[in-house]
Amino acid sequence: MNNSRRLRWFVWMLAAGALSAQTSPPAAPPAPTPAQQPAKTSAEMTTRDEPAVFKARVNLVQVPVVVRDRQGKAVGNLKQEDFQLFDKGKPQYIARFTMETAAGRLSKAAAAAVNAAPKSGDPARANDLPDAFTAYVFDDVHIVFGDLARARDAARRQIHKMRPTDRAAIFTTSGQNVQDFTDDRDLLHESLAKLRPTPISGQGTNRCPNMNYYMADMIVNKNDPQVLLAATLDVRNCAMIDDMATAQRLAQAAASQEMNLGDHETRLTLGVLKDAVRRMAAMPGQRSIIVVSPGFITLSEHATDKTELMDRAIRANVLINALDARGLYTDMPDITRPGTNPTTSLVLSQMDRESARAQADVLAEMSAGTGGTFYQNSNDLDEGFTRLSAAPEYYYVLAFSPQNLKLDGSFHQLKVSVKAIKDTTLTARRGYYAPKHLEDPTETARREVEEALFSREEMGDIPTELHTQFFKVGDDKARVSVLIKVELKRLKFRKEEDRNRNDLTVVAALFDRNGIYVTGSQKKIEMRLKDETVERKLDGGITIRSSFDVKPGNYAVRLVVRDTEGQLMSAQNGVVEIPY
């Protein structure tokens, strides 16, 4: 089973609550003391593979903001009170505020975790792990060969400048040419050399009528008579049909076909980007995506997917940058279209210009909405890759909870401003779409578990200690034990039938030196403790063990502990090194 399939399997098993693949059986319970019989011990605390049940929290809208000075440098000394946030023109209370850097969050809790010394017994050495991951996503579904060739060559030169701690991957929206994260330049260059335009339709540019997705939307959804007439005249000329009614039917049929094709291409592109964000969420250090694309059209039916993509990237601290592969824009009507008269050609050229702007708007929206950068209207693609590879030194994330939000799927325009600071420019999320229904509690639980695990942020709501041990069982095999000590002092217990109740969900996972998921386990600790047991456990806590069979090498260890009653969470990172 390859890494990608193992990752999907692990996430699915987290949701199902029955994960056991690639892990050893749970450690046997400790021997009972004279004062504590086995049956009572079992009744007080059990370990089971069941799904964690989390309470849904209030949804926050997160707004990344980059503030630059007159020289274009990111400003990093602003505070929460310096910002104003408006939703549909109404001022909003900023409930959460963090300043972030390309390497990770600089909130007080995260900074304390990052600067803390390694835990005792944990052989962590941060400089052994990669610190920057870049996913190059080539939109081979929409791009033409000339633009792809220029972008491919510029990307090759950028990859040649990779540092030893950099990792890069090559993805495509068609899914036909993929190179996972690696520091091997030869593999990356080989993947780049294989890139080719892969349009879903497989059609050439000389179509009859000449119809794009934007134009089809104007005909099918917006019922624009001028655009329909232009398409009808185009059919008459290119198909040599005199009857206007027949030509119009053919134009409408072509528009319907283009609508289905365009919808498929857009959903495919957004899906690939969401998958890339999910894969990068667990990787350490700077994480960014560079979308190499001429842009693509998104309609109202794609709003949910687009918003989910940006929200997921924000939560995972992944920047989405975009490079417009078309280079320098031109705005000249093409009166040389085959089979068109000058009037029709002007209308079609106008549609091309409006389509080009709409395509660029999507790239700009994704970049601004995640704290990234959009490079456009330039033929210097080398400079573009250089700029996009250098993430903003500082950016901010403002979060607010919409009040009296209607579940109608409507678009909410956002505006962010900085008070009393002159000569600055802002790049911020433009808006969000209200949900059409409340999130299912089961889906909320699955998402929260997944996001907590596939993240690098450290949290300390529950005091925990993470230790790792290993022993070789062969030349190419080793067993790693992850020992987790959890203190119970901060936990809240619910009294029921003379027992103190709470559940702990303990998740541990290993990632390889390139940040790729290898294996993981989830345990649910059901506590039904007597009063005297609680008093005893408050001093000593509890210890959980998870074991994994792996090959020798360097692995990052990710630990997440979450309780049900108080919704507290602890998350830690460690490293285990197994010599060959």
C-alpha positions as CSV (number, residue, x, y, z in Angstrom):
1,M,0.0,0.0,0.0
2,N,1.6,3.3,-1.0
3,N,1.9,6.4,1.2
4,S,-1.1,8.2,-0.4
5,R,-3.4,5.2,0.0
6,R,-2.2,4.7,3.6
7,L,-2.9,8.3,4.4
8,R,-6.5,8.1,3.1
9,W,-7.0,4.8,4.9
10,F,-5.8,6.4,8.2
11,V,-8.1,9.4,7.9
12,W,-11.0,7.1,7.1
13,M,-10.2,4.9,10.1
14,L,-10.0,8.0,12.3
15,A,-13.6,8.8,11.3
16,A,-14.7,5.2,11.8
17,G,-12.9,4.8,15.1
18,A,-11.5,1.4,14.4
19,L,-7.9,2.1,13.4
20,S,-5.6,-0.8,13.9
21,A,-3.6,-1.2,10.7
22,Q,0.2,-1.3,11.0
23,T,0.1,-1.1,14.7
24,S,0.8,-3.7,17.4
25,P,-1.9,-4.8,19.8
26,P,-2.4,-2.5,22.9
27,A,-0.1,-3.1,25.8
28,A,-1.5,-5.3,28.5
29,P,-3.1,-3.6,31.5
30,P,-0.9,-3.3,34.6
31,A,-1.3,-6.0,37.2
32,P,-4.0,-5.3,39.8
33,T,-3.0,-4.2,43.3
34,P,-4.5,-5.9,46.4
35,A,-6.8,-3.0,46.9
36,Q,-8.0,-3.0,43.4
37,Q,-9.6,-6.2,41.8
38,P,-9.3,-6.8,38.1
39,A,-13.0,-6.5,37.4
40,K,-13.2,-3.1,39.2
41,T,-10.1,-1.9,37.3
42,S,-11.7,-2.8,34.0
43,A,-14.9,-1.0,35.0
44,E,-13.0,2.1,36.0
45,M,-10.8,2.5,32.9
46,T,-10.9,0.8,29.5
47,T,-9.1,1.4,26.2
48,R,-11.1,0.9,23.0
49,D,-10.8,1.7,19.4
50,E,-13.9,3.9,19.0
51,P,-14.4,7.4,17.4
52,A,-13.8,10.4,19.5
53,V,-16.9,12.5,20.1
54,F,-16.3,16.2,20.0
55,K,-18.7,19.0,20.6
56,A,-19.1,21.3,17.6
57,R,-17.6,24.7,18.2
58,V,-18.8,28.0,16.9
59,N,-17.5,28.4,13.4
60,L,-15.1,31.2,13.0
61,V,-14.4,33.0,9.7
62,Q,-10.6,33.4,9.4
63,V,-9.2,36.3,7.4
64,P,-5.4,36.3,6.5
65,V,-4.0,39.8,6.0
66,V,-0.7,40.8,4.6
67,V,0.3,44.5,5.3
68,R,3.2,45.9,3.3
69,D,5.0,49.2,3.6
70,R,6.0,51.6,0.8
71,Q,8.9,49.4,-0.1
72,G,6.7,46.3,-0.4
73,K,8.1,44.7,2.8
74,A,5.7,42.9,5.1
75,V,4.9,44.8,8.3
76,G,5.2,42.7,11.4
77,N,4.6,45.0,14.4
78,L,0.8,45.4,14.3
79,K,-1.6,44.5,17.1
80,Q,-5.2,43.5,17.2
81,E,-6.4,47.0,18.0
82,D,-4.7,48.3,14.8
83,F,-7.2,46.4,12.6
84,Q,-10.8,47.0,11.6
85,L,-12.9,44.2,10.0
86,F,-16.2,44.6,8.2
87,D,-18.7,42.0,7.1
88,K,-21.1,43.4,4.5
89,G,-20.2,46.9,5.8
90,K,-20.9,46.1,9.4
91,P,-18.0,46.2,11.9
92,Q,-17.1,42.9,13.5
93,Y,-15.4,42.0,16.7
94,I,-12.1,40.3,16.1
95,A,-12.4,37.2,18.4
96,R,-9.0,35.8,17.6
97,F,-5.8,37.4,16.4
98,T,-2.4,35.8,15.6
99,M,0.7,37.0,13.8
100,E,2.3,34.3,11.6
101,T,5.5,33.8,9.8
102,A,6.5,31.6,6.9
103,A,7.9,29.1,9.4
104,G,4.7,28.9,11.5
105,R,2.6,30.6,14.1
106,L,4.0,33.1,16.5
107,S,1.2,33.2,18.9
108,K,2.4,33.1,22.5
109,A,1.5,29.4,23.0
110,A,3.1,28.3,19.8
111,A,6.2,30.4,20.3
112,A,6.6,28.9,23.7
113,A,6.3,25.4,22.3
114,V,8.7,26.0,19.5
115,N,11.3,27.5,21.8
116,A,11.0,24.9,24.5
117,A,13.9,22.5,25.0
118,P,13.4,18.9,23.8
119,K,11.6,16.6,26.3
120,S,13.7,14.2,28.3
121,G,14.3,11.0,26.4
122,D,13.3,12.5,23.1
123,P,16.3,12.5,20.7
124,A,14.9,15.4,18.7
125,R,17.2,17.4,16.5
126,A,15.2,20.0,14.6
127,N,18.0,20.6,12.0
128,D,17.7,17.0,10.8
129,L,14.2,17.7,9.4
130,P,13.2,19.7,6.3
131,D,11.9,23.2,7.0
132,A,10.2,24.2,3.8
133,F,7.8,22.4,1.5
134,T,6.6,23.7,-1.8
135,A,4.0,22.0,-4.0
136,Y,4.1,23.0,-7.7
137,V,0.6,22.4,-9.0
138,F,0.6,22.7,-12.8
139,D,-2.9,23.3,-14.3
140,D,-2.3,21.1,-17.3
141,V,-6.1,20.9,-17.8
142,H,-6.4,24.6,-18.7
143,I,-2.9,25.6,-19.9
144,V,-1.8,25.7,-23.5
145,F,1.5,24.2,-24.7
146,G,3.5,27.5,-25.2
147,D,2.7,28.8,-21.7
148,L,3.3,25.4,-20.1
149,A,6.8,25.2,-21.8
150,R,7.9,28.6,-20.5
151,A,6.6,27.9,-17.0
152,R,8.1,24.5,-16.9
153,D,11.6,25.9,-17.8
154,A,11.3,28.6,-15.2
155,A,10.2,26.1,-12.5
156,R,13.2,23.9,-13.4
157,R,15.6,26.8,-12.8
158,Q,13.8,27.6,-9.5
159,I,14.0,24.0,-8.3
160,H,17.7,24.0,-9.1
161,K,18.2,26.6,-6.3
162,M,16.7,24.3,-3.6
163,R,18.4,24.2,-0.3
164,P,19.3,20.9,1.5
165,T,16.3,21.4,3.8
166,D,13.9,22.2,1.0
167,R,11.4,19.6,-0.3
168,A,9.3,20.0,-3.5
169,A,6.6,18.1,-5.2
170,I,5.1,18.2,-8.7
171,F,1.3,17.8,-9.0
172,T,-1.0,18.3,-12.0
173,T,-4.7,19.0,-12.1
174,S,-5.2,16.1,-14.5
175,G,-3.4,13.8,-12.0
176,Q,-1.4,12.2,-14.8
177,N,2.1,13.3,-13.7
178,V,2.9,13.3,-10.0
179,Q,6.2,13.5,-8.1
180,D,5.8,13.3,-4.4
181,F,7.8,15.5,-2.0
182,T,11.5,14.9,-2.4
183,D,14.9,16.7,-2.3
184,D,16.1,14.8,-5.4
185,R,16.4,17.4,-8.1
186,D,16.8,14.8,-10.8
187,L,13.4,13.3,-10.0
188,L,11.8,16.7,-10.0
189,H,13.4,17.7,-13.3
190,E,12.3,14.4,-14.8
191,S,8.7,15.0,-13.7
192,L,8.8,18.5,-15.2
193,A,10.0,17.2,-18.5
194,K,7.0,15.0,-18.8
195,L,4.4,17.8,-18.4
196,R,2.0,18.2,-21.3
197,P,-1.3,20.0,-21.7
198,T,-4.1,17.5,-20.9
199,P,-7.4,19.1,-21.7
200,I,-10.4,17.1,-20.7
201,S,-12.2,17.7,-24.0
202,G,-9.3,16.7,-26.2
203,Q,-10.5,19.3,-28.7
204,G,-8.4,21.8,-30.6
205,T,-8.8,25.5,-30.7
206,N,-10.7,25.7,-34.0
207,R,-14.1,24.7,-32.7
208,C,-17.4,25.5,-34.2
209,P,-18.7,27.6,-32.6
210,N,-15.7,29.1,-30.7
211,M,-17.1,28.6,-27.1
212,N,-15.5,28.9,-23.7
213,Y,-16.9,28.3,-20.2
214,Y,-17.5,31.9,-19.5
215,M,-19.4,32.4,-22.7
216,A,-21.4,29.2,-22.1
217,D,-22.5,30.5,-18.7
218,M,-23.6,33.8,-20.3
219,I,-25.9,31.8,-22.6
220,V,-27.1,29.0,-20.4
221,N,-27.4,30.7,-17.0
222,K,-27.6,34.4,-17.7
223,N,-29.6,34.2,-20.9
224,D,-27.6,36.9,-22.6
225,P,-29.2,37.6,-26.0
226,Q,-26.2,39.4,-27.4
227,V,-23.8,36.5,-26.6
228,L,-26.3,34.0,-28.0
229,L,-26.6,36.0,-31.2
230,A,-22.9,36.2,-31.6
231,A,-22.6,32.4,-31.1
232,T,-25.4,31.8,-33.5
233,L,-23.7,33.9,-36.2
234,D,-20.5,32.1,-35.5
235,V,-22.2,28.8,-36.2
236,R,-23.7,30.1,-39.4
237,N,-20.3,31.2,-40.6
238,C,-18.1,28.3,-39.5
239,A,-20.7,25.6,-40.3
240,M,-22.1,27.3,-43.3
241,I,-25.7,27.1,-42.1
242,D,-28.1,29.7,-43.5
243,D,-31.1,28.9,-41.2
244,M,-30.9,31.0,-38.1
245,A,-33.1,28.7,-36.0
246,T,-30.9,25.7,-36.7
247,A,-27.7,27.7,-36.0
248,Q,-29.2,28.9,-32.7
249,R,-30.0,25.4,-31.6
250,L,-26.5,24.3,-32.4
251,A,-25.1,27.3,-30.5
252,Q,-27.2,26.4,-27.4
253,A,-26.3,22.8,-27.6
254,A,-22.6,23.7,-27.8
255,A,-23.1,26.0,-24.7
256,S,-24.7,23.2,-22.7
257,Q,-21.9,20.9,-23.6
258,E,-19.3,23.4,-22.6
259,M,-21.1,24.0,-19.3
260,N,-20.8,20.3,-18.4
261,L,-17.1,20.2,-19.5
262,G,-16.2,23.4,-17.7
263,D,-17.9,22.3,-14.5
264,H,-16.0,19.1,-14.5
265,E,-12.6,20.9,-15.1
266,T,-13.2,23.4,-12.3
267,R,-14.2,20.8,-9.8
268,L,-11.2,18.7,-10.8
269,T,-8.9,21.6,-10.3
270,L,-10.3,22.6,-6.9
271,G,-10.2,19.0,-5.8
272,V,-6.5,18.6,-6.6
273,L,-5.7,21.8,-4.7
274,K,-7.7,20.6,-1.6
275,D,-5.9,17.3,-1.7
276,A,-2.5,19.1,-1.9
277,V,-3.4,21.2,1.2
278,R,-4.5,18.1,3.1
279,R,-1.2,16.3,2.3
280,M,0.9,19.3,3.4
281,A,-1.0,20.0,6.7
282,A,1.3,17.7,8.7
283,M,4.6,18.9,7.3
284,P,6.9,21.1,9.4
285,G,8.1,24.6,8.7
286,Q,7.1,26.7,5.7
287,R,4.4,25.2,3.6
288,S,3.2,26.7,0.3
289,I,1.6,25.8,-2.9
290,I,2.4,27.5,-6.2
291,V,-0.4,27.2,-8.7
292,V,0.9,27.5,-12.3
293,S,-2.2,28.2,-14.3
294,P,-3.9,30.5,-16.8
295,G,-6.7,30.7,-14.3
296,F,-10.1,29.0,-14.5
297,I,-13.8,30.0,-14.1
298,T,-15.7,29.3,-10.9
299,L,-19.5,29.8,-10.8
300,S,-21.9,30.0,-7.9
301,E,-22.2,26.2,-7.7
302,H,-18.5,26.1,-7.0
303,A,-18.6,28.5,-4.1
304,T,-18.7,25.9,-1.4
305,D,-15.7,24.0,-2.8
306,K,-13.7,27.2,-3.2
307,T,-14.5,28.4,0.3
308,E,-13.7,25.0,1.8
309,L,-10.3,25.1,0.0
310,M,-9.3,28.4,1.4
311,D,-10.6,27.6,4.9
312,R,-8.7,24.3,4.9
313,A,-5.5,26.1,3.8
314,I,-5.9,28.7,6.5
315,R,-6.4,26.1,9.2
316,A,-3.5,24.1,8.0
317,N,-1.2,27.2,7.7
318,V,-0.6,26.5,4.0
319,L,-0.1,29.5,1.7
320,I,-1.6,29.3,-1.8
321,N,0.4,31.3,-4.3
322,A,-0.5,31.6,-7.9
323,L,1.5,32.4,-11.1
324,D,-0.5,33.4,-14.2
325,A,1.2,31.3,-16.9
326,R,-0.2,33.6,-19.6
327,G,2.5,36.1,-19.0
328,L,2.0,39.7,-20.2
329,Y,-1.6,40.5,-20.9
330,T,-2.8,41.8,-24.3
331,D,-6.1,43.5,-24.9
332,M,-6.4,43.5,-28.6
333,P,-9.6,42.1,-30.3
334,D,-8.9,39.2,-32.6
335,I,-10.6,40.1,-35.9
336,T,-8.8,37.3,-37.7
337,R,-11.0,34.5,-36.2
338,P,-11.7,32.1,-39.0
339,G,-15.3,32.1,-40.1
340,T,-16.5,35.2,-38.3
341,N,-17.5,38.6,-39.5
342,P,-16.0,41.7,-37.8
343,T,-19.1,42.4,-35.6
344,T,-19.2,38.8,-34.3
345,S,-15.5,38.8,-33.8
346,L,-15.7,41.9,-31.6
347,V,-18.4,40.3,-29.3
348,L,-16.4,37.1,-29.1
349,S,-13.2,39.0,-28.3
350,Q,-15.0,40.9,-25.5
351,M,-16.1,37.5,-24.1
352,D,-12.4,36.4,-24.2
353,R,-11.3,39.5,-22.3
354,E,-14.0,39.1,-19.7
355,S,-13.2,35.4,-19.4
356,A,-9.5,36.2,-18.9
357,R,-10.3,38.7,-16.1
358,A,-12.6,36.1,-14.4
359,Q,-9.9,33.5,-14.7
360,A,-7.3,35.8,-13.1
361,D,-9.8,36.8,-10.4
362,V,-10.0,33.2,-9.1
363,L,-6.2,33.0,-8.8
364,A,-6.1,36.4,-7.0
365,E,-8.9,35.4,-4.7
366,M,-7.3,32.1,-3.6
367,S,-3.9,33.8,-3.0
368,A,-5.3,36.8,-1.1
369,G,-7.7,34.5,0.8
370,T,-4.8,32.4,2.3
371,G,-2.1,35.0,2.8
372,G,-0.3,34.1,-0.4
373,T,0.8,36.1,-3.4
374,F,-0.5,36.4,-7.0
375,Y,2.1,37.0,-9.7
376,Q,0.5,38.2,-13.0
377,N,0.9,40.3,-16.1
378,S,4.6,39.6,-16.6
379,N,6.6,37.5,-19.0
380,D,9.4,37.2,-16.4
381,L,8.3,33.9,-14.9
382,D,11.7,33.3,-13.3
383,E,11.1,36.4,-11.2
384,G,7.6,35.1,-10.5
385,F,8.8,31.8,-9.1
386,T,11.4,33.6,-7.0
387,R,8.8,35.9,-5.4
388,L,6.3,33.2,-4.8
389,S,8.9,30.9,-3.3
390,A,9.7,33.6,-0.7
391,A,6.6,33.7,1.5
392,P,5.7,37.0,3.3
393,E,7.9,37.4,6.4
394,Y,4.8,38.4,8.4
395,Y,1.1,38.1,8.0
396,Y,-1.9,38.2,10.3
397,V,-5.0,36.0,10.8
398,L,-8.1,37.8,12.0
399,A,-11.0,35.6,13.1
400,F,-14.6,36.6,13.9
401,S,-17.8,34.8,14.5
402,P,-20.7,36.1,12.3
403,Q,-23.7,37.2,14.3
404,N,-27.2,36.1,13.2
405,L,-25.8,34.4,10.2
406,K,-28.4,33.2,7.8
407,L,-27.9,29.7,6.3
408,D,-28.7,30.8,2.8
409,G,-25.4,30.3,0.9
410,S,-25.1,34.1,0.2
411,F,-21.7,35.8,-0.4
412,H,-20.5,38.1,2.4
413,Q,-18.0,40.7,1.3
414,L,-15.2,41.5,3.7
415,K,-13.2,44.6,4.2
416,V,-10.1,45.0,6.3
417,S,-8.4,48.3,7.2
418,V,-5.5,49.4,9.4
419,K,-6.1,52.4,11.7
420,A,-3.8,55.4,11.9
421,I,-1.0,53.8,9.8
422,K,-0.2,55.5,6.6
423,D,1.6,54.4,3.4
424,T,0.6,50.7,3.7
425,T,-1.2,48.4,1.4
426,L,-3.3,45.4,2.4
427,T,-4.0,42.1,0.8
428,A,-6.8,40.2,2.6
429,R,-9.5,37.7,2.0
430,R,-12.3,39.2,-0.1
431,G,-15.2,37.4,1.4
432,Y,-16.9,34.1,2.3
433,Y,-20.0,32.2,1.5
434,A,-22.5,31.5,4.3
435,P,-23.2,27.8,4.7
436,K,-26.5,26.4,3.5
437,H,-26.9,24.0,6.4
438,L,-25.4,23.2,9.8
439,E,-22.4,20.9,9.8
440,D,-23.2,17.3,10.8
441,P,-21.8,16.5,14.3
442,T,-20.1,13.3,13.0
443,E,-18.4,15.3,10.2
444,T,-17.3,17.9,12.7
445,A,-15.7,15.2,14.9
446,R,-13.9,13.7,11.9
447,R,-12.7,17.0,10.7
448,E,-11.4,18.2,14.1
449,V,-9.5,14.9,14.7
450,E,-8.0,15.1,11.2
451,E,-7.0,18.7,11.5
452,A,-5.4,18.3,14.9
453,L,-3.3,15.3,13.7
454,F,-2.2,16.7,10.4
455,S,-0.9,19.9,11.8
456,R,2.4,21.0,13.4
457,E,1.0,23.4,16.0
458,E,1.8,22.5,19.5
459,M,-0.9,22.9,22.2
460,G,-0.7,22.5,26.0
461,D,-4.2,22.5,27.4
462,I,-3.6,19.0,28.8
463,P,-0.1,18.5,30.4
464,T,1.5,15.6,28.5
465,E,4.9,14.0,28.1
466,L,6.1,12.3,24.9
467,H,8.9,9.7,24.9
468,T,10.0,7.4,22.2
469,Q,11.9,4.1,22.3
470,F,13.0,1.6,19.7
471,F,14.7,-1.7,19.2
472,K,15.9,-3.4,16.1
473,V,14.2,-6.7,15.2
474,G,16.2,-7.2,12.0
475,D,18.5,-5.4,9.6
476,D,15.6,-3.7,7.9
477,K,13.0,-3.7,10.6
478,A,12.5,-1.9,14.0
479,R,9.8,-1.5,16.5
480,V,9.1,2.0,17.8
481,S,7.2,2.6,21.0
482,V,5.6,5.9,21.7
483,L,5.0,6.5,25.4
484,I,2.5,9.1,26.4
485,K,2.0,10.3,30.0
486,V,-1.1,12.3,30.5
487,E,-1.7,14.3,33.7
488,L,-5.4,14.5,34.8
489,K,-5.2,17.7,37.0
490,R,-6.8,20.0,34.4
491,L,-9.5,17.6,33.3
492,K,-13.1,18.0,34.3
493,F,-15.1,14.9,35.2
494,R,-18.8,14.5,35.0
495,K,-20.3,12.8,38.0
496,E,-22.7,10.0,37.2
497,E,-23.7,6.9,39.3
498,D,-20.9,7.7,41.8
499,R,-18.3,7.6,39.1
500,N,-16.2,10.4,37.6
501,R,-16.6,10.2,33.8
502,N,-14.5,11.5,30.9
503,D,-13.0,10.1,27.7
504,L,-9.6,10.7,26.3
505,T,-8.8,10.3,22.6
506,V,-5.1,9.6,22.1
507,V,-3.7,9.7,18.5
508,A,-0.1,9.1,17.5
509,A,1.4,9.0,14.0
510,L,4.8,8.8,12.3
511,F,5.9,10.8,9.3
512,D,9.1,10.2,7.3
513,R,11.9,12.7,6.6
514,N,10.0,14.2,3.8
515,G,6.9,14.8,5.9
516,I,5.0,11.9,4.3
517,Y,2.6,9.9,6.6
518,V,3.8,6.4,7.4
519,T,1.6,4.9,10.1
520,G,-0.6,5.9,13.0
521,S,-2.9,4.7,15.8
522,Q,-5.9,6.0,17.7
523,K,-6.9,4.9,21.2
524,K,-10.0,5.9,23.2
525,I,-9.6,5.9,27.0
526,E,-12.9,5.6,28.8
527,M,-12.6,6.7,32.4
528,R,-15.3,5.8,34.9
529,L,-13.2,6.5,38.0
530,K,-14.1,6.3,41.7
531,D,-13.3,9.2,43.9
532,E,-10.3,7.5,45.5
533,T,-9.0,6.6,42.1
534,V,-9.2,10.2,40.9
535,E,-7.2,11.3,43.9
536,R,-4.5,8.8,43.2
537,K,-4.4,9.5,39.5
538,L,-4.2,13.2,39.9
539,D,-0.6,12.8,41.2
540,G,0.6,10.2,38.8
541,G,-1.5,10.5,35.7
542,I,-1.9,7.7,33.2
543,T,0.5,6.3,30.6
544,I,-0.4,5.0,27.2
545,R,1.8,3.1,24.8
546,S,1.5,2.8,21.0
547,S,3.9,0.6,19.0
548,F,4.8,0.6,15.3
549,D,6.8,-1.6,13.1
550,V,8.9,0.5,10.6
551,K,12.1,0.5,8.6
552,P,15.2,2.2,10.0
553,G,15.4,5.9,9.4
554,N,14.4,9.3,10.8
555,Y,10.7,9.9,11.7
556,A,8.7,12.8,13.0
557,V,6.3,11.8,15.8
558,R,3.0,13.6,16.1
559,L,0.9,13.2,19.3
560,V,-2.6,14.5,19.9
561,V,-4.6,14.1,23.1
562,R,-8.2,15.4,23.4
563,D,-10.8,15.0,26.2
564,T,-14.5,15.0,25.7
565,E,-15.9,16.8,28.7
566,G,-13.7,19.9,28.6
567,Q,-12.7,19.8,24.9
568,L,-9.1,20.4,26.0
569,M,-6.3,19.4,23.6
570,S,-2.7,18.7,23.8
571,A,-0.4,18.3,20.8
572,Q,3.3,17.6,20.6
573,N,6.0,16.9,18.1
574,G,9.0,14.6,18.5
575,V,11.6,12.9,16.4
576,V,12.9,9.3,16.6
577,E,16.1,8.3,14.8
578,I,16.7,4.6,14.0
579,P,20.2,3.9,12.6
580,Y,20.5,1.5,9.7
